[in-house]
């Protein structure tokens, strides 16, 4: 029986990092929302532990980057990636990375990646979101069903007391994971591989771990035996907690406590005392939703895309979803967003998910490549074994660099096919996962440049549109007036910085609220048409499309 009704502009289902990020993005923009999470928010098995540089740029905008940097992870833990037989066996190779205390940011961003496991990151997000007025977090609350109406949705939830409640919302967003209730109610299917591997994650504690063997400390260890790659271990908190992942295949497996203990001992190479804290079997998938929703209901994060964690793309891709969808929902609720604005969410984010899921799967296949065959000399002492180990170590190291050096995946994603981006005819950049060159080409993340100590160009973006003017003599009043007439938030920033001017490569660059370039040019074109296009006005978009077709036909006729 339904007890009472409530209303909210946006109902978010799912209280993981992606749902919290969407609630935070909306609350930060002054938009009220309600988040329902059927659990209590506690994390017993952190599914992710790397906060990518783009997510850190979001945290910088929200004012919580310092809290992430100061999370309880051991700041002195080396972040090396290592492939080995066991901790008491042969080490085949190592990619050296510095500890968080001494790591620096790459030149393309003001923020470096951060080691902050989910059981540390989620509480940081939650504490921040709880400070935002208008954001209502409701734990032990489950979505039962919802129906879409022309002007909103009507949802039924079950509260912590067991009572049912009706929630009226303008929009509903499913951030409720791979088994998303929202996605199922919408009838959205997913395409891809539903079972790459059946894997078992084990969190165990061992206080004297680094004294058990002669291997230098690191972050991630990949174990390779005669059967190939069979497990990994990561220093989940940098102190005494470790995540041991037993990598299976496409056949479902159930391991006993004794079997798990035996495999942990095999990885270390000797008997030792340890405490198993939790065991979670899971399925590594490679899938993307066929639709991201429409009208009044949308999905985001794992509800929309599932990938192997090889590369740390999953949660970070979901955070990008939340920021993209968040500013667009805010625009609609504030009344200045056009009909195409929410349609652009799928047009922008689904191609990124397809790209990232594919890259994560390729990383997995590289990691599992020893399963295709390893030299029989790899595990034997002597000159032949040394030669085999040197060759294997070099080849595996080169292959795995694709996973370790992925700045382009985190920062170089683009929105080329978006209906709210105005292309400038510049050539399409090469989408190489290991190489990232900043560009202000429309549809790309606006480049980072240090304008002053501690001040990045990225610090200018977030609240509304920003017109960067590198030639102060240019009159942009028509654009300001067009934006004001449509209540579109726009601020003009005049910049006299030669390095920034060169990198942005146009005297005028219009940057969206999410920090992506919407348009650039030498002078202001039809100001009203420009503003209408970037805010998603369908009529103007159709007119521009007809004009483009007429131009193409005229060129063909010549």
Phi, psi and omega in degrees: 000133180283127185275310180201178183242152173220165181229147176205146177297317182227127174257118180255128181252115181116124186248028172283191183298325181289316177295317177297321179296320178294316177299319179292317179299318179292311180299321178298331178269004178083017180259124178289148178202164177233131178247129177245134181224125186288339176266194180260002179088354180287145181246113176263336178229095178298117183281338179223156179216007178240122175266111184292165183297327179290319176298322177294328175295323174296315180298324176299316179296320183280349178086021182238010182299321182295324178294322178293317179299328183262022179295167187289003178297143181299112183290347181258007181282117175303147185255026182300146169254132190227141173239131193204167175284308174196175181291341176250007179251206184283140170258125185267331182185165184204131171256116188274130174228144183288165176288160179305329183296325185248357180294149180239164179280144173292160184295343184274358183208149175283351185236138174268168171292154182230141175272104183213094182302159185302327180287351172257325185285314181303315178298327177296313178299315184297315180299322179293313183298324181294343178274350187272124180296141176090354179261123183247109177264124183234106180268167186054037182228128190240137172284128177262318182192167172202157175231144178270140171241175181298324186247018178163199178228155177238113186246149174247126180237156174250123186276176181300332180278354181094356179279151176265144185222144177262132178241123172266128181222152173289323182218153172234141180229126177269109172244041193254032167081183186297332178262031188318122173294319180298315180297319181294318179296323179286346180074027181271128178266166178240144181245139178142203182261114185281351182207088174287308176212149167265115187240150176241120177263133181233124172263124177228160181242136175210115189283334182247034190304313187285353176268357185276349189204181183255009182279141177293149179299156177200190179257307185236134181236128181251120185263129183234122178241190178304331179276359182103204180288125185234343179196166174224159176221135176234147176279091193293329177237358180079003180241270186232006178254138183225146174251117180254122182248118178267109188274116177268214175228205183280002178261129182296138180226151175232118184257138177280167178300321180294319179296318179298314180300319180297320181289323176298316179297321177300317181296322179283325178095011180194160174291143176198166181268130177208161181239119176281122183266324180198153178228127180226109171285143179208166182246126177277119185243167180218080190218149176227137180296143180289338177217149176260011181101179181193166175060267186241357185226133185220163175234157184207162178065218182297340175294336183254336183204140180230130181218163172298142181287002180292100182124346180061044181264337190299292181298320182294325174294321178296324177296322176296320175305312185296320180291318180297312181288326185299311182290333179286320174298319178300317180298320180293318182288332176277349172095002182254355178281141179267175185299332182275352187296311180286333174296330182290344180301308179292319181300328181272315191273328183295317177299326177294318179297315179302316179297312184289322177297318179296318180293321178296319178296321177296323176297319179298315181297325176293318180296325182271000185305327177300342178295341179284351178142128175237150181298140178295340180277353189299330186248014181250144178288166177106178186297317180296318177295319179299317180295318179296319180292322179295315180295312180298314181301318179295312183295317181292321178299315180297320180294319185285347177301334177300327180274327185282331185242089189230035181301326181294324178296320183283327186242340189263011177292148186228160179245057186297324186266013184287137177286352181250018175247136178257105181294153181248008177083001179288153183296148180289129179294157176285131182266073181261120186303330186263359182231125179233117176245124182294145178212147175258020175301134180308136184097357181252158174298131179299132187294152174271131171219137174284112178277332179199165178306120179083354181245115178261156171304328181296337180288349179277345190254156172142305188286318181209198175285147177232125174263111176277124180244112181266356174232102186293346178283349181283133179274118181243016184299327180297322179290320178298319180292319179297319178294315181297323182292340180249009179061026178277123180292122182218133176232139179261129177240114176272126185237125175246076181222108185304319181296318178293318180300319180293318183289321180283337165063021174203146180291339179229129179222123180261121183249134182284170177300336180269006177085018176255145181285125179264328183196152169210154182187179181273336180206166181286123177279214173296102189298317182294318179296321179297310180297318180295323180293313185288341176264001173087034178281116189295319183299315180294321180299316180295321178297317178296322179294318178297319180297320179295319179295321178297320179295317179298319180295321180295319179294320180296323181294327179291000000 
